[in-house]
Structures are given as structure tokens and as C-alpha cells.
Amino acid sequence: MLSNDTAKRLLIALTSQPAGNEVATALNNSQAAVAQAGWTMPAVIAATHNSATTDFGALKVGDYVVHIPAVAGNSDWAPVITAGTNPDGAGVIGDLYIVLRALPLPAASAIIL
């Protein structure tokens, strides 16, 4: 989180430079993307090791992992409770793991200087 002083300085710099329009446009585009899709897929993992961590470094707490077996079996999903660790335990070589991550809501647009 930015301190109030840093936030004020940043806003002053952006409003006095041509870069301000570019930054505002980028923020608005991100806001539109979040409004349309609440989730992103930061990783799709084909397990290459029988380990709960080796192939799963992209996982963050709060992600959901969808496990799709390569052979007959049931798919399942589980929330990540430890970063970098498959919540189902050791990965199964050849199985597919799809990581889902919720997009954060945009910050409030009103900032008091």
C-alpha cells in the first residue's frame, strides 16, 4: 500500500505529464476487463513430477486448482492454502492442472488530496 505522501506525489506527477492519459486509459481498460471476467488462468500445468511443489510454483494462496486426470478418473478442484503447493498433494505425471485466480476489484477512483 502506498503512503498518502507517495500517492499525492504520484497523482500530481501523472496529472502534470502527458503520461497521465496513458495511465488512466490503462487503468480503465483493466477495470473493464475485471468487470467482464472475474477470473484469470495464470497457469496450465501438465505435471512432470510426483511432487506437490515441483511443478506448482505459480500457485498463490486463494487460487483454485482444477485437476483433470489423463486417464479414467474424476476431475476435482481444490483451493490453494499454501503458495507453491498443490492442494491435492503430489502431482500425477501427465495429468493436467488448471489454475484459476480471482481478479481483484479495481481500487476506488476517488482519492482525496
Order of alpha helices (4+ residues) and beta strands (2+ residues): alpha-alpha-beta-beta-beta-beta
